[in-house]
Amino acid sequence: MIRDTETLQILLDSLRQFVGEVLIPRENEVAETDMIPEDIVERMREMGLFGLTLPEEFGGLGVTMEEEVNIAFELGRTSPAFRSYIGTNNGIGSIGILLDGTPEQKHNYLPKLASGKLLSAFCLTEPDAGSDAASLKTTALRNGEHYILNGTKRFITNAPHAGIYTVMARTNPEIKGAGGISAFIVERGTPGVSLGKPDHKMGHKGAHTCDVIFENAQVPASQLIGGIEGVGFKTAMKVLDKGRLHIAALSIGAAQRMLDDALGYALERKQFGKPIAEFQLIQAMLADSKAEIYAARCMVLDAARLRDNGHNVSTEASCAKMFSTEMCGRVADRCVQIHGGAGYVSEYAIERFYRDVRLFRIYEGTTQIQQLVIAKNMIRDAQR
Ligand SMILES: Cc1cc2nc3c(=O)[nH]c(=O)nc-3n(C[C@H](O)[C@H](O)[C@H](O)COP(=O)(O)OP(=O)(O)OC[C@H]3O[C@@H](n4cnc5c(N)ncnc54)[C@H](O)[C@@H]3O)c2cc1C
Protein backbone atom coordinates (compact mmCIF):
# COMPACT_ATOMS: atom_id res chain seq x y z
CA MET A 1 0.00 0.00 0.00
CA ILE A 2 1.83 3.08 -1.18
CA ARG A 3 0.97 5.91 1.21
CA ASP A 4 2.10 8.79 -0.91
CA THR A 5 3.23 8.06 -4.46
CA GLU A 6 5.00 11.38 -4.90
CA THR A 7 7.13 11.06 -1.75
CA LEU A 8 7.98 7.46 -2.61
CA GLN A 9 9.03 8.50 -6.12
CA ILE A 10 11.36 11.17 -4.71
CA LEU A 11 12.91 8.57 -2.40
CA LEU A 12 13.28 6.03 -5.21
CA ASP A 13 14.80 8.62 -7.54
CA SER A 14 17.38 9.70 -4.96
CA LEU A 15 18.14 6.07 -4.16
CA ARG A 16 18.58 5.24 -7.86
CA GLN A 17 20.97 8.17 -8.17
CA PHE A 18 22.87 7.12 -5.01
CA VAL A 19 23.17 3.53 -6.26
CA GLY A 20 24.22 4.57 -9.76
CA GLU A 21 26.56 7.44 -8.93
CA VAL A 22 27.99 6.49 -5.53
CA LEU A 23 27.63 2.77 -4.80
CA ILE A 24 28.22 1.09 -8.18
CA PRO A 25 31.49 3.01 -8.78
CA ARG A 26 32.77 1.83 -5.35
CA GLU A 27 31.85 -1.88 -5.78
CA ASN A 28 35.38 -2.98 -6.71
CA GLU A 29 36.86 -1.09 -3.77
CA VAL A 30 34.45 -2.89 -1.41
CA ALA A 31 35.27 -6.27 -2.99
CA GLU A 32 39.01 -5.65 -2.72
CA THR A 33 39.11 -4.21 0.80
CA ASP A 34 36.24 -6.33 2.18
CA MET A 35 34.98 -3.16 3.90
CA ILE A 36 32.19 -0.63 3.38
CA PRO A 37 33.97 2.77 3.36
CA GLU A 38 33.05 4.94 6.35
CA ASP A 39 32.04 7.88 4.13
CA ILE A 40 29.41 5.64 2.49
CA VAL A 41 28.13 4.46 5.88
CA GLU A 42 27.78 8.13 6.84
CA ARG A 43 25.89 8.93 3.61
CA MET A 44 23.55 6.01 4.30
CA ARG A 45 22.91 7.35 7.80
CA GLU A 46 22.17 10.83 6.41
CA MET A 47 19.72 9.36 3.89
CA GLY A 48 17.85 7.54 6.65
CA LEU A 49 18.61 4.14 5.12
CA PHE A 50 19.08 2.41 8.49
CA GLY A 51 15.51 3.20 9.53
CA LEU A 52 13.53 2.70 6.32
CA THR A 53 11.14 0.17 7.84
CA LEU A 54 10.97 1.50 11.39
CA PRO A 55 7.98 3.71 12.25
CA GLU A 56 8.30 7.47 12.16
CA GLU A 57 7.69 7.73 15.94
CA PHE A 58 11.06 5.97 16.39
CA GLY A 59 12.86 8.13 13.85
CA GLY A 60 12.42 5.84 10.86
CA LEU A 61 10.67 6.37 7.53
CA GLY A 62 7.95 3.80 8.26
CA VAL A 63 7.72 2.43 4.73
CA THR A 64 5.02 -0.09 3.88
CA MET A 65 5.89 -3.52 2.51
CA GLU A 66 5.11 -2.41 -1.03
CA GLU A 67 7.34 0.63 -0.60
CA GLU A 68 10.06 -1.56 0.95
CA VAL A 69 10.17 -3.99 -1.98
CA ASN A 70 10.35 -1.08 -4.41
CA ILE A 71 13.35 0.22 -2.43
CA ALA A 72 14.92 -3.26 -2.45
CA PHE A 73 14.55 -3.43 -6.27
CA GLU A 74 16.83 -0.37 -6.38
CA LEU A 75 19.32 -1.50 -3.71
CA GLY A 76 19.58 -4.91 -5.36
CA ARG A 77 21.23 -3.28 -8.38
CA THR A 78 24.53 -2.95 -6.54
CA SER A 79 26.78 -5.16 -4.39
CA PRO A 80 24.66 -6.87 -1.74
CA ALA A 81 27.20 -5.89 0.93
CA PHE A 82 25.83 -2.32 1.01
CA ARG A 83 22.30 -3.58 1.64
CA SER A 84 23.54 -6.14 4.13
CA TYR A 85 25.07 -3.40 6.29
CA ILE A 86 21.73 -1.58 6.62
CA GLY A 87 19.68 -4.78 6.27
CA THR A 88 19.71 -6.07 9.84
CA ASN A 89 18.51 -2.71 11.26
CA ASN A 90 15.65 -2.66 8.75
CA GLY A 91 14.81 -6.32 9.08
CA ILE A 92 15.90 -9.33 11.06
CA GLY A 93 17.77 -7.36 13.76
CA SER A 94 15.00 -4.89 14.59
CA ILE A 95 11.61 -6.25 13.54
CA GLY A 96 11.40 -8.69 16.47
CA ILE A 97 11.74 -5.76 18.88
CA LEU A 98 9.26 -3.70 16.87
CA LEU A 99 6.61 -6.44 16.64
CA ASP A 100 6.89 -8.03 20.07
CA GLY A 101 9.07 -5.81 22.28
CA THR A 102 7.87 -3.98 25.39
CA PRO A 103 7.36 -0.18 25.08
CA GLU A 104 10.62 0.32 27.04
CA GLN A 105 12.56 -1.99 24.72
CA LYS A 106 11.20 -0.20 21.65
CA HIS A 107 12.02 3.25 23.00
CA ASN A 108 15.43 2.19 24.20
CA TYR A 109 16.66 0.59 20.97
CA LEU A 110 14.59 1.50 17.90
CA PRO A 111 15.59 5.20 17.61
CA LYS A 112 19.29 4.25 17.79
CA LEU A 113 18.77 1.54 15.17
CA ALA A 114 16.82 3.91 12.91
CA SER A 115 19.61 6.49 13.02
CA GLY A 116 22.28 3.89 12.28
CA LYS A 117 24.19 4.81 15.44
CA LEU A 118 23.62 1.26 16.64
CA LEU A 119 23.77 -1.91 14.52
CA SER A 120 21.81 -5.06 15.27
CA ALA A 121 22.18 -8.75 14.44
CA PHE A 122 19.76 -11.68 14.50
CA CYS A 123 21.00 -14.87 16.18
CA LEU A 124 18.91 -17.90 15.31
CA THR A 125 21.18 -20.36 13.43
CA GLU A 126 23.51 -22.66 15.38
CA PRO A 127 26.14 -25.24 14.38
CA ASP A 128 23.56 -28.04 14.75
CA ALA A 129 20.36 -26.08 14.05
CA GLY A 130 20.00 -24.44 10.62
CA SER A 131 16.88 -25.30 8.64
CA ASP A 132 15.58 -27.09 11.73
CA ALA A 133 15.84 -23.89 13.75
CA ALA A 134 13.30 -25.06 16.35
CA SER A 135 15.84 -27.65 17.53
CA LEU A 136 18.24 -24.94 18.72
CA LYS A 137 20.31 -25.77 21.79
CA THR A 138 21.37 -22.40 23.22
CA THR A 139 19.90 -22.15 26.71
CA ALA A 140 18.76 -19.16 28.74
CA LEU A 141 18.07 -20.25 32.29
CA ARG A 142 16.47 -17.89 34.78
CA ASN A 143 18.55 -17.03 37.81
CA GLY A 144 16.93 -14.30 39.93
CA GLU A 145 16.80 -11.09 37.91
CA HIS A 146 18.96 -12.54 35.12
CA TYR A 147 19.01 -15.24 32.49
CA ILE A 148 22.23 -17.19 32.02
CA LEU A 149 22.90 -17.84 28.32
CA ASN A 150 25.07 -20.68 27.00
CA GLY A 151 25.52 -21.75 23.38
CA THR A 152 26.90 -20.76 19.97
CA LYS A 153 25.18 -18.95 17.11
CA ARG A 154 26.58 -19.41 13.60
CA PHE A 155 26.89 -17.29 10.41
CA ILE A 156 25.49 -14.17 12.11
CA THR A 157 25.30 -11.23 9.68
CA ASN A 158 26.82 -7.99 11.02
CA ALA A 159 27.83 -9.72 14.27
CA PRO A 160 31.31 -8.10 14.19
CA HIS A 161 29.74 -4.62 14.01
CA ALA A 162 26.55 -5.02 16.03
CA GLY A 163 25.87 -3.33 19.35
CA ILE A 164 22.86 -5.57 20.07
CA TYR A 165 21.99 -9.16 19.25
CA THR A 166 18.44 -10.54 19.05
CA VAL A 167 19.05 -14.03 20.40
CA MET A 168 16.70 -17.01 20.28
CA ALA A 169 17.43 -19.33 23.22
CA ARG A 170 15.69 -22.15 25.06
CA THR A 171 14.28 -20.97 28.39
CA ASN A 172 12.54 -24.30 28.97
CA PRO A 173 14.83 -27.24 28.11
CA GLU A 174 11.96 -29.62 28.99
CA ILE A 175 10.14 -28.43 25.85
CA LYS A 176 12.25 -29.64 22.92
CA GLY A 177 10.48 -27.77 20.09
CA ALA A 178 9.51 -24.19 19.34
CA GLY A 179 7.47 -23.69 22.53
CA GLY A 180 10.57 -23.71 24.75
CA ILE A 181 12.25 -20.84 22.90
CA SER A 182 12.36 -17.19 23.97
CA ALA A 183 13.90 -14.12 22.35
CA PHE A 184 16.34 -11.75 24.06
CA ILE A 185 18.09 -8.49 23.32
CA VAL A 186 21.72 -8.99 24.32
CA GLU A 187 24.04 -5.99 24.39
CA ARG A 188 27.59 -6.16 23.06
CA GLY A 189 30.05 -6.14 25.92
CA THR A 190 27.87 -8.30 28.17
CA PRO A 191 30.37 -10.46 30.11
CA GLY A 192 30.37 -13.99 28.68
CA VAL A 193 29.54 -12.88 25.11
CA SER A 194 32.34 -13.25 22.54
CA LEU A 195 32.74 -13.41 18.77
CA GLY A 196 34.33 -16.08 16.57
CA LYS A 197 36.70 -15.36 13.68
CA PRO A 198 35.10 -13.69 10.63
CA ASP A 199 33.83 -16.31 8.12
CA HIS A 200 35.59 -16.50 4.73
CA LYS A 201 32.69 -16.43 2.30
CA MET A 202 32.23 -17.24 -1.41
CA GLY A 203 30.95 -13.73 -2.03
CA HIS A 204 29.34 -10.72 -0.30
CA LYS A 205 32.76 -9.20 0.34
CA GLY A 206 32.29 -6.21 2.63
CA ALA A 207 29.50 -7.97 4.53
CA HIS A 208 30.66 -9.89 7.57
CA THR A 209 29.43 -12.89 9.50
CA CYS A 210 30.85 -14.81 12.45
CA ASP A 211 29.88 -16.96 15.42
CA VAL A 212 28.40 -15.32 18.51
CA ILE A 213 29.35 -17.34 21.59
CA PHE A 214 27.60 -17.26 24.97
CA GLU A 215 29.45 -18.66 27.98
CA ASN A 216 27.48 -18.08 31.18
CA ALA A 217 26.46 -14.68 29.81
CA GLN A 218 24.33 -12.85 32.39
CA VAL A 219 21.49 -11.06 30.64
CA PRO A 220 19.06 -8.94 32.70
CA ALA A 221 15.51 -10.40 32.74
CA SER A 222 14.27 -7.04 31.39
CA GLN A 223 15.95 -7.98 28.06
CA LEU A 224 13.47 -10.80 27.39
CA ILE A 225 11.57 -9.53 24.30
CA GLY A 226 8.02 -8.63 25.29
CA GLY A 227 8.70 -9.96 28.80
CA ILE A 228 7.09 -13.28 27.81
CA GLU A 229 8.84 -16.64 27.73
CA GLY A 230 8.10 -19.33 25.12
CA VAL A 231 7.09 -17.10 22.19
CA GLY A 232 10.57 -16.36 20.81
CA PHE A 233 10.29 -18.79 17.92
CA LYS A 234 7.01 -17.18 16.81
CA THR A 235 8.77 -13.80 16.90
CA ALA A 236 11.58 -15.20 14.76
CA MET A 237 9.16 -16.62 12.18
CA LYS A 238 7.26 -13.32 11.90
CA VAL A 239 10.59 -11.60 11.29
CA LEU A 240 11.51 -14.10 8.57
CA ASP A 241 8.13 -13.85 6.76
CA LYS A 242 8.83 -10.20 6.13
CA GLY A 243 12.51 -10.83 5.41
CA ARG A 244 11.66 -13.33 2.69
CA LEU A 245 9.79 -10.71 0.67
CA HIS A 246 12.71 -8.35 1.08
CA ILE A 247 15.26 -10.94 -0.13
CA ALA A 248 12.96 -11.79 -3.05
CA ALA A 249 12.90 -8.13 -4.07
CA LEU A 250 16.68 -7.81 -3.73
CA SER A 251 17.11 -10.82 -6.04
CA ILE A 252 14.99 -9.06 -8.64
CA GLY A 253 17.12 -5.91 -8.42
CA ALA A 254 20.29 -8.00 -8.77
CA ALA A 255 18.87 -9.95 -11.72
CA GLN A 256 17.92 -6.69 -13.44
CA ARG A 257 21.45 -5.30 -12.95
CA MET A 258 23.05 -8.47 -14.34
CA LEU A 259 20.71 -8.42 -17.33
CA ASP A 260 21.38 -4.73 -18.01
CA ASP A 261 25.12 -5.42 -17.93
CA ALA A 262 24.74 -8.49 -20.18
CA LEU A 263 22.64 -6.58 -22.71
CA GLY A 264 25.21 -3.77 -22.78
CA TYR A 265 27.98 -6.31 -23.34
CA ALA A 266 26.02 -8.16 -26.03
CA LEU A 267 25.49 -4.93 -27.95
CA GLU A 268 29.21 -4.08 -27.88
CA ARG A 269 30.88 -7.43 -28.30
CA LYS A 270 31.26 -8.44 -31.95
CA GLN A 271 31.81 -11.95 -33.29
CA PHE A 272 31.32 -13.23 -36.82
CA GLY A 273 31.23 -9.61 -37.90
CA LYS A 274 28.26 -8.46 -35.82
CA PRO A 275 27.25 -7.70 -32.24
CA ILE A 276 26.48 -10.95 -30.41
CA ALA A 277 23.09 -9.40 -29.45
CA GLU A 278 22.04 -10.11 -33.04
CA PHE A 279 22.39 -13.87 -32.56
CA GLN A 280 19.09 -15.48 -31.75
CA LEU A 281 20.60 -17.87 -29.21
CA ILE A 282 21.86 -14.86 -27.22
CA GLN A 283 18.46 -13.19 -27.68
CA ALA A 284 16.77 -16.26 -26.18
CA MET A 285 18.86 -15.90 -23.01
CA LEU A 286 18.07 -12.18 -22.83
CA ALA A 287 14.35 -12.74 -23.41
CA ASP A 288 14.00 -15.63 -20.95
CA SER A 289 15.71 -13.52 -18.30
CA LYS A 290 13.53 -10.48 -18.99
CA ALA A 291 10.32 -12.52 -18.75
CA GLU A 292 11.38 -14.25 -15.55
CA ILE A 293 12.36 -10.98 -13.88
CA TYR A 294 8.97 -9.54 -14.85
CA ALA A 295 7.14 -12.57 -13.42
CA ALA A 296 9.08 -12.38 -10.15
CA ARG A 297 8.48 -8.64 -9.88
CA CYS A 298 4.72 -9.10 -10.28
CA MET A 299 4.73 -11.87 -7.68
CA VAL A 300 6.66 -9.86 -5.09
CA LEU A 301 4.53 -6.74 -5.57
CA ASP A 302 1.34 -8.78 -5.24
CA ALA A 303 2.55 -10.47 -2.03
CA ALA A 304 3.69 -7.13 -0.58
CA ARG A 305 0.28 -5.56 -1.28
CA LEU A 306 -1.49 -8.51 0.31
CA ARG A 307 0.66 -8.14 3.42
CA ASP A 308 -0.03 -4.40 3.58
CA ASN A 309 -3.75 -5.24 3.41
CA GLY A 310 -3.42 -7.38 6.52
CA HIS A 311 -3.35 -10.85 4.91
CA ASN A 312 -1.22 -13.69 6.23
CA VAL A 313 1.33 -14.07 3.44
CA SER A 314 3.27 -17.08 4.67
CA THR A 315 2.60 -18.98 1.41
CA GLU A 316 3.04 -15.97 -0.87
CA ALA A 317 6.28 -14.87 0.85
CA SER A 318 7.73 -18.36 0.44
CA CYS A 319 6.58 -18.56 -3.19
CA ALA A 320 8.15 -15.16 -3.88
CA LYS A 321 11.42 -16.00 -2.13
CA MET A 322 11.73 -19.37 -3.82
CA PHE A 323 10.84 -18.18 -7.31
CA SER A 324 12.79 -14.91 -7.25
CA THR A 325 16.02 -16.28 -5.78
CA GLU A 326 16.04 -19.32 -8.08
CA MET A 327 15.23 -17.04 -11.01
CA CYS A 328 18.15 -14.80 -9.98
CA GLY A 329 20.47 -17.82 -10.07
CA ARG A 330 19.30 -18.72 -13.59
CA VAL A 331 19.77 -15.13 -14.77
CA ALA A 332 23.26 -15.01 -13.23
CA ASP A 333 24.21 -18.17 -15.08
CA ARG A 334 22.88 -16.90 -18.43
CA CYS A 335 24.57 -13.54 -17.98
CA VAL A 336 27.95 -15.19 -17.36
CA GLN A 337 27.33 -17.19 -20.54
CA ILE A 338 26.51 -14.05 -22.55
CA HIS A 339 29.82 -12.53 -21.37
CA GLY A 340 31.72 -15.65 -22.52
CA GLY A 341 35.25 -15.84 -21.08
CA ALA A 342 34.91 -12.24 -19.87
CA GLY A 343 32.15 -13.47 -17.56
CA TYR A 344 34.63 -15.70 -15.76
CA VAL A 345 37.18 -13.01 -14.93
CA SER A 346 36.81 -10.32 -12.33
CA GLU A 347 37.11 -7.36 -14.72
CA TYR A 348 33.35 -7.51 -15.19
CA ALA A 349 30.84 -7.24 -12.34
CA ILE A 350 29.00 -10.37 -13.46
CA GLU A 351 31.75 -12.64 -12.06
CA ARG A 352 31.22 -11.09 -8.60
CA PHE A 353 27.42 -11.05 -8.85
CA TYR A 354 27.39 -14.72 -9.87
CA ARG A 355 29.04 -15.55 -6.53
CA ASP A 356 27.10 -12.96 -4.51
CA VAL A 357 23.59 -14.00 -5.55
CA ARG A 358 24.20 -17.66 -4.67
CA LEU A 359 23.50 -16.77 -1.04
CA PHE A 360 19.93 -15.62 -1.75
CA ARG A 361 18.83 -19.25 -2.24
CA ILE A 362 20.31 -20.27 1.13
CA TYR A 363 19.72 -17.74 3.89
CA GLU A 364 16.41 -16.71 5.49
CA GLY A 365 15.20 -20.24 4.64
CA THR A 366 16.65 -22.37 1.83
CA THR A 367 14.66 -23.08 -1.32
CA GLN A 368 13.81 -26.50 0.10
CA ILE A 369 12.44 -24.94 3.28
CA GLN A 370 10.27 -22.58 1.18
CA GLN A 371 8.94 -25.63 -0.68
CA LEU A 372 8.09 -27.29 2.65
CA VAL A 373 6.32 -24.15 3.94
CA ILE A 374 4.25 -23.81 0.74
CA ALA A 375 3.25 -27.49 0.68
CA LYS A 376 2.49 -27.55 4.42
CA ASN A 377 0.17 -24.55 4.03
CA MET A 378 -1.51 -26.12 0.98
CA ILE A 379 -2.18 -29.38 2.82
CA ARG A 380 -3.44 -27.54 5.93
CA ASP A 381 -5.84 -25.43 3.84
CA ALA A 382 -7.11 -28.50 1.95
CA GLN A 383 -7.90 -30.28 5.21
CA ARG A 384 -9.86 -27.39 6.73
C1 LIG B 1 26.33 -15.38 4.63
C2 LIG B 1 25.29 -15.93 5.58
C3 LIG B 1 24.61 -15.07 6.41
C4 LIG B 1 23.70 -15.57 7.35
N1 LIG B 1 23.12 -14.70 8.25
C5 LIG B 1 22.39 -15.23 9.29
C6 LIG B 1 21.93 -14.39 10.35
O1 LIG B 1 22.15 -13.17 10.35
N2 LIG B 1 21.26 -14.97 11.37
C7 LIG B 1 20.99 -16.30 11.41
O2 LIG B 1 20.38 -16.76 12.38
N3 LIG B 1 21.39 -17.12 10.40
C8 LIG B 1 22.10 -16.63 9.36
N4 LIG B 1 22.55 -17.44 8.36
C9 LIG B 1 22.24 -18.87 8.42
C10 LIG B 1 21.28 -19.33 7.33
O3 LIG B 1 19.99 -18.85 7.58
C11 LIG B 1 21.37 -20.87 7.29
O4 LIG B 1 22.64 -21.17 6.72
C12 LIG B 1 20.26 -21.50 6.48
O5 LIG B 1 19.02 -21.34 7.13
C13 LIG B 1 20.50 -23.00 6.24
O6 LIG B 1 20.87 -23.66 7.39
P1 LIG B 1 22.19 -24.59 7.37
O7 LIG B 1 23.29 -23.77 6.81
O8 LIG B 1 22.38 -25.15 8.72
O9 LIG B 1 21.87 -25.72 6.34
P2 LIG B 1 21.10 -27.10 6.65
O10 LIG B 1 19.86 -26.83 7.39
O11 LIG B 1 22.07 -28.06 7.23
O12 LIG B 1 20.72 -27.55 5.18
C14 LIG B 1 21.60 -28.25 4.32
C15 LIG B 1 20.79 -28.69 3.09
O13 LIG B 1 19.74 -29.59 3.50
C16 LIG B 1 18.49 -29.08 3.07
N5 LIG B 1 17.45 -29.46 4.04
C17 LIG B 1 17.45 -29.27 5.37
N6 LIG B 1 16.32 -29.74 5.90
C18 LIG B 1 15.58 -30.25 4.89
C19 LIG B 1 14.30 -30.86 4.79
N7 LIG B 1 13.52 -31.05 5.86
N8 LIG B 1 13.87 -31.26 3.57
C20 LIG B 1 14.63 -31.07 2.47
N9 LIG B 1 15.84 -30.49 2.49
C21 LIG B 1 16.30 -30.07 3.69
C22 LIG B 1 18.67 -27.58 2.95
O14 LIG B 1 17.71 -26.99 2.09
C23 LIG B 1 20.08 -27.51 2.40
O15 LIG B 1 20.04 -27.72 1.02
C24 LIG B 1 23.42 -16.96 7.39
C25 LIG B 1 24.07 -17.82 6.50
C26 LIG B 1 25.01 -17.33 5.61
C27 LIG B 1 25.74 -18.30 4.73
PDBQT file of the ligand as one rigid body, heavy atoms in Angstrom, charges set to zero:
ROOT
HETATM    1  C1  LIG A 401      26.326 -15.382   4.634  1.00  0.00    +0.000 C 
HETATM    2  C2  LIG A 401      25.289 -15.929   5.583  1.00  0.00    +0.000 A 
HETATM    3  C3  LIG A 401      24.613 -15.068   6.408  1.00  0.00    +0.000 A 
HETATM    4  C4  LIG A 401      23.697 -15.570   7.350  1.00  0.00    +0.000 A 
HETATM    5  N1  LIG A 401      23.123 -14.704   8.248  1.00  0.00    +0.000 NA
HETATM    6  C5  LIG A 401      22.393 -15.230   9.286  1.00  0.00    +0.000 A 
HETATM    7  C6  LIG A 401      21.933 -14.387  10.353  1.00  0.00    +0.000 A 
HETATM    8  O1  LIG A 401      22.150 -13.175  10.347  1.00  0.00    +0.000 OA
HETATM    9  N2  LIG A 401      21.261 -14.968  11.369  1.00  0.00    +0.000 N 
HETATM   10  C7  LIG A 401      20.986 -16.298  11.406  1.00  0.00    +0.000 A 
HETATM   11  O2  LIG A 401      20.379 -16.760  12.385  1.00  0.00    +0.000 OA
HETATM   12  N3  LIG A 401      21.390 -17.123  10.403  1.00  0.00    +0.000 NA
HETATM   13  C8  LIG A 401      22.099 -16.626   9.360  1.00  0.00    +0.000 A 
HETATM   14  N4  LIG A 401      22.547 -17.439   8.357  1.00  0.00    +0.000 N 
HETATM   15  C9  LIG A 401      22.238 -18.866   8.417  1.00  0.00    +0.000 C 
HETATM   16  C10 LIG A 401      21.281 -19.327   7.331  1.00  0.00    +0.000 C 
HETATM   17  O3  LIG A 401      19.993 -18.847   7.583  1.00  0.00    +0.000 OA
HETATM   18  C11 LIG A 401      21.373 -20.867   7.285  1.00  0.00    +0.000 C 
HETATM   19  O4  LIG A 401      22.641 -21.175   6.718  1.00  0.00    +0.000 OA
HETATM   20  C12 LIG A 401      20.262 -21.497   6.478  1.00  0.00    +0.000 C 
HETATM   21  O5  LIG A 401      19.023 -21.338   7.126  1.00  0.00    +0.000 OA
HETATM   22  C13 LIG A 401      20.497 -22.996   6.242  1.00  0.00    +0.000 C 
HETATM   23  O6  LIG A 401      20.871 -23.662   7.390  1.00  0.00    +0.000 OA
HETATM   24  P1  LIG A 401      22.186 -24.586   7.373  1.00  0.00    +0.000 P 
HETATM   25  O7  LIG A 401      23.291 -23.775   6.814  1.00  0.00    +0.000 OA
HETATM   26  O8  LIG A 401      22.375 -25.154   8.723  1.00  0.00    +0.000 OA
HETATM   27  O9  LIG A 401      21.866 -25.719   6.343  1.00  0.00    +0.000 OA
HETATM   28  P2  LIG A 401      21.099 -27.103   6.651  1.00  0.00    +0.000 P 
HETATM   29  O10 LIG A 401      19.858 -26.834   7.394  1.00  0.00    +0.000 OA
HETATM   30  O11 LIG A 401      22.074 -28.062   7.225  1.00  0.00    +0.000 OA
HETATM   31  O12 LIG A 401      20.716 -27.553   5.175  1.00  0.00    +0.000 OA
HETATM   32  C14 LIG A 401      21.600 -28.255   4.316  1.00  0.00    +0.000 C 
HETATM   33  C15 LIG A 401      20.786 -28.687   3.092  1.00  0.00    +0.000 C 
HETATM   34  O13 LIG A 401      19.742 -29.588   3.500  1.00  0.00    +0.000 OA
HETATM   35  C16 LIG A 401      18.488 -29.084   3.067  1.00  0.00    +0.000 C 
HETATM   36  N5  LIG A 401      17.450 -29.463   4.036  1.00  0.00    +0.000 N 
HETATM   37  C17 LIG A 401      17.447 -29.270   5.370  1.00  0.00    +0.000 A 
HETATM   38  N6  LIG A 401      16.319 -29.736   5.897  1.00  0.00    +0.000 NA
HETATM   39  C18 LIG A 401      15.576 -30.249   4.888  1.00  0.00    +0.000 A 
HETATM   40  C19 LIG A 401      14.298 -30.856   4.789  1.00  0.00    +0.000 A 
HETATM   41  N7  LIG A 401      13.519 -31.045   5.857  1.00  0.00    +0.000 N 
HETATM   42  N8  LIG A 401      13.875 -31.263   3.569  1.00  0.00    +0.000 NA
HETATM   43  C20 LIG A 401      14.630 -31.075   2.470  1.00  0.00    +0.000 A 
HETATM   44  N9  LIG A 401      15.843 -30.488   2.495  1.00  0.00    +0.000 NA
HETATM   45  C21 LIG A 401      16.303 -30.068   3.694  1.00  0.00    +0.000 A 
HETATM   46  C22 LIG A 401      18.669 -27.579   2.951  1.00  0.00    +0.000 C 
HETATM   47  O14 LIG A 401      17.707 -26.991   2.088  1.00  0.00    +0.000 OA
HETATM   48  C23 LIG A 401      20.084 -27.508   2.399  1.00  0.00    +0.000 C 
HETATM   49  O15 LIG A 401      20.037 -27.724   1.022  1.00  0.00    +0.000 OA
HETATM   50  C24 LIG A 401      23.415 -16.960   7.391  1.00  0.00    +0.000 A 
HETATM   51  C25 LIG A 401      24.071 -17.822   6.503  1.00  0.00    +0.000 A 
HETATM   52  C26 LIG A 401      25.007 -17.328   5.615  1.00  0.00    +0.000 A 
HETATM   53  C27 LIG A 401      25.738 -18.299   4.725  1.00  0.00    +0.000 C 
ENDROOT
TORSDOF 0
